[in-house]
Amino acid sequence: MRRHRPKGLRGFYSGDSYAAFSLATRSPVGASMADARIHSASETFAFHVVPDIDETGFRVECEDERVRKVISDSLLERSSRSQIWTQPNLSMEMHLWISEMVEQRDVYLQVVFDQVDDAAPWMLSAVVALAPETLVIKGRGAKTQYEQYASVRAFEGTGVGVIHGPRERLVVFRADEILHLRWPLDQLDDRISPEAAARRASRAIDRHAQQMLMNARAGADPRETFLPLARARAGAYADALEKEKLEDAMISDRLFQPVDEDVTEFFYVDRLVRSRVAVSRVRAYLFSEFNRQVLDRWTQLNDWPPARVLPRRTFWSEAEWLDLHRSYIAGAATVEDVVAAAEVEWESGRFSKAQLSEADSRELS
């Protein structure tokens, strides 16, 4: 078996800004009044999926203790940052992947395994993010390939200096070289990400804000005959505020935020449970795909027994949240029970090394 060389690691790092803006896959930062809220919502969602930010948040399971120690040391110890992750640890790396799924829908990462020599085991040596707007999937099943094309405009506007100037670049990756994550929840439009759907609503908010400004200016200058002001004076934009509130609520809905204003108890519980169900589904998907696309490939290269990376915390499953919601509908649970369940899940399971068992402490030391 030939070695997996880090093909493309010295190549294309940044997103192709020309492709991104021409394909409308990204909006300029600060382009909308709702930009800050959208960014905050995606970050909050990521922290609900993976609440911990240090190396104590995960554990490795494997029937072979030696293999478990090798994988755990490689993935979870502090030195893994310089070796594998672009973030300080795996927890924060996963936060980035979740935020990217919310923003882009698809996340593509090049997974590189390498050997020191022929007698050494294969080790995970790098996980490199690839710009999704530059990738095309070719073929199906065992014949799947990922083609990445970066244009000469790849570094326009990024402030990055390129030795000898930018150049065209085409790289073909095999299916087993890519960790591909796709937003796992059903949406009204599966072709766009949750953040893209929220940005559609944010553009509507901007329009309604302009209409509210027209209303104010029309009232301040009743003799102005400019058509938009005349329409405002005639009541064309009388419901602009109500529409803006509706679009703002739609942003919260698209990004799975519980309501933060006065609503009926039933609606509050419904939105809270909906957000926790979404978190549970994304968490289950994230760990399943990481184990399948990274850990399974790694153990198969070395003929090791199967291994899994799992969170240390015990979370409620999607089924348990839905059961609690049905109990609320039937009158067997109260809104206080639902809120308490959400708080307990968030607060419980915060581990320090002093609280871990002796074996787990050895694993993380």
N, C-alpha and C positions, 0 to 999 in steps of 0.2 A: 504494500500500500504506500503510495507516494505521500509526501508530507503536504499539509495544507499551508501554502505560503500566504502571507498577509497581502494578497492582491488588492490594490486600490487604497492602501493605508496612506500612501503619500500623494494620493490624487485629490479627489473632489470632496471637500469638507462642507462648504457652505451651501445653502440653498441657491438655486439658480434664480436670482431675483427677476431677470427678464421673463423667464417662463412663469414664475409665480404670479406676477402682476398681469401679464398678458392673458393668462388662463383664469384670472380672478380667483386664485386659490388662497390668496392672502390680501388683507387690507392694510393700508398704512396705519401705523400705531397712532392713536389719537384722532382718527378720522371720524369718530362718532362720540356722542355724549355718553354712550353706554360702554365704551371701551374698558374703563377701569373695572366696572362691575362684571363684565364678561371674563376678564382676566382673573379677577378674584374668585369668581365662581368655579372656573376650571381648576385653580389651585386648591380650593377648598374640597372639591370633589376628589382630587388625587389624595389628599390627606385623609379623607374618610375611607378610601379604599386601602391605603397603607398608612396607618396612623403613626408609625414609628419612624424615626429619622436616624437611628444609630444601628450599630452592628448587632445589638442584642434582639432585634425585632424578628429574626428568622432562625430557623433550625434546619439542619439537613438530616434526613432519614435514609438509612441504608443498612441492610443486614450485615454487611462487612464493615466492621469498625474502622479498619485501616482506610478503606475507600471513603467512608464518611468523613474521616479526619482530613484526608487530602482535599476533598471537595469543599468542605467547610472552611479550611484554611485559605483556599484559593478564592472562594467567592465572598467570604464574610470578614476576613481579617482586615485590619486597617490598611495594610500595604497593598491590598487589591486595587486601591484607587489608582496608583501609578501603573499598575500592570494591566488592568482590564477596563475599569469604569472611568467615564469622564467626570462623574460626580463623586463626592467623598465616599459613598458606599452604595451597596445594592438597593437599599431602601430609597435613597434619594434618586438613584438612577430610575427606579420604577415610577417614582413621582413624575419624572420627566416623560417617560413613555405614556403614562396615563394622560397627562396634559396634552401630549402630541396627538393621541387618539381623539381626545375631545376637540382639538383644533383642526387636525388634518384628516381624521378618520383612519388613515393607514399609517403605520410606523414600520420602516424597514431598517434592519440592523444587520451589518455584516458580522458574522460570527467566525472567528479565526481560531483553529486548533493547531498547535505546533509541538514539536519534539526537540529536546536538547540534543539527543542523539538517538540512534536506532534502538538502543536498549531502554531508553527512558519512556515513561508513559506519555500519552498525548495529554496536553494541558490546554485549558482555555486561555489564550494569550491576549485577545482583544475583542471588544464589541464596539463597532463603529457605526454611528448613525449615518444614514444615507437620505438625501433629500427626496421626499416622495414624489414631487412633481417632475423629477428627472428619470423615474423608473417606469418601465413597462414590463408586464408579465407575459411571457411567451410560453405556449404549450400547457399541458395539463399532466397531473399525476407525476410519474417518474421522469417525464420529459420537460417538466417545468423549468424555465430559466428566467432570470431577472436581468433585463438589459438597462443599463444606466447611461444616459447621454447628457453631457454637460456642454452647453454652447460656449462660444468665445465670450459671451456676455455674462458668464457665470459670476464674475466678481464685480460687475457694475454696481456702483453705489454702496459697496460694502466697506470701503476704506482699507482693503487688503491689497498689498503689493504682491504681484506675481512675477517671479524671476523669468526673464525672457518673454514676458507677456502671456496673456491667457490663450488657451488653445482648445480646439475641439477634443472631446474625450468620450470614448465609448468603452464600457466595461461590461462583460457578461459574467454573471454569477450563477452557479448551480443552485438548485433548490436547497441543498443541505448546507449552503454557506450563508443563508439568509434567515434571520428571525423576523417573521412577518406577523404583525399584530394589527387586527382590524376591529374597529369599534363594534362590540358584540350585541348591542341593543337595537331592537327594531325602532324605526323612526318613520315619520310620514314620508320622508324622501330619503331613501337609502343611499342616494348618490352624493349626499353632502354630509358633513360632520355636524355634531350638535352645535359647535361654535359658529359654523357657517349659517345654520338656521337662526341662531340667536342674533347674528349680525344683520340678517335680513330684517328682523324685528327692530334692531337698533336704527337702521336707516329710516324705518317708518317713524320711530320716535323723533328723529331729527326733523323729518318733514312736519310732524305735528307741532314741534317746538317752533318752527318757522311760522306756522299758521297762527299759533298763539301770539307770536310777536306781531304778526299782521293785525290781529284783533286789537292789540294795545295801541299800535300806531294809528289804526283807523279811528279809534276813539279819541286819540290825542289831536288829530288833525281832520276834523269832519269835512273840510273843503277839498281835501286831496282827491283827485280823480283817477289816480293810478289804479289800473284794473284790479290787481290783487287786493289793494286796500278797499276799493269799492265793493268787491265781493265779500270781504271780511265785514264791512259795515252792513251788508245785506244779510248777514248771518250764515254765510257759507261755511265758516270754520267754528261755529258755535260749540260743536262737540269735540274740539281738538284735544282738550284736556282729558276727557273720558277715553278717547282713543289712545292717547299717549299712555295712560295708566294700563290699558288693556295690553298694549305692546310690551310694556315693562313687565307685566305679569307673565307674558309669553316667553320672555327671556329667562325668567326664573324657572319656568316649566321646562324649557329646552335643556337647561343645564342642571336640572334635578335639585334645585334649591327648595328647601321648605319655605313656606310663606313667612314673611317678616312684618306683616301688618295685620290689622284687625280683619278677621274673616270668621265665618261660622266654624264651630268646633268640628263639624263633620269634614269640611273642606280642609281644615288644618291637618287633621289626622290622615286624610287621604293623601295629601302631598308629602307629609312626613314619611309615611310608610312607602310611598312610591320612590322617594329618594333613597331610602335604605334598601329597598329591593334592587334598585339600579346599582348601588354600591356593591351589594352581595354578588350580583351577576358578573360585574366587571372584575371583582376580586377573584372569583372562581375561574373566570376565563384567563386572567393574567397569569396566575400560578400554573394552571393546566398547560397553557401554551409555552411558558418558559421551561417547564419540566419536559414537555414533549419535544420542543425544537432545540433545546440546548442540552439539558441533562441526559436525555435519552441518546442523543448523538454522541455525547462525550463518553458515556458508559459503554456504548456499543463499540467505539473505536478501541477501547482498552479491554474489552471482554469483561467488564466489571458487572456486578449485580445492579439492578435498577436502583436509582437514588432519586430523592425528591427534596426540593426546597419548599418549606411551608412556613407560614407565620406562627409565631409563638402564641399569640393571642387566640382565644376561642371566640369566634364571631357567630352571630346569628346567621342562619342560612336564609335564602330566599323563602323557602317553605315555612320557616318559623315566623318570619315577618308577616307573611300572608295569613297564617293561622291566627296571629294576634289581631290582624285587621278584621278577620271574620268574627273573632270574639267580640271586638268592639261593635261591629254591626249588629250582632245578636244581643248586645247589652251585657255581656259577661265581663267586659273590660271597659275601663274608662279612659278618657284622654290623658289623665295623669299616669295611667299604666303604660301607655304608649310612649309618652315623653320620658318616663323613668327608664324604660327599656333602651331607648336611644342613648340616654346618658350613661347607663351602666355599661353598655357595649363600648362606648368611647373611652370611659375611664378605667374599666377593668383590664387586667393583663398588662399593665405598664411594668416592665421588668427592669430591674437593675441587676448587676452581677451578684450583689449580696443576696438577692432573692432567688437566684437560679440554683438549681441543684448542683451538687459537686461535679457531676459528670458534665453538665452543661457549661459550668464555669471553666472546666478544662478545655471544652470545645472552643470557647470564645477567647481564651487567654492566648 
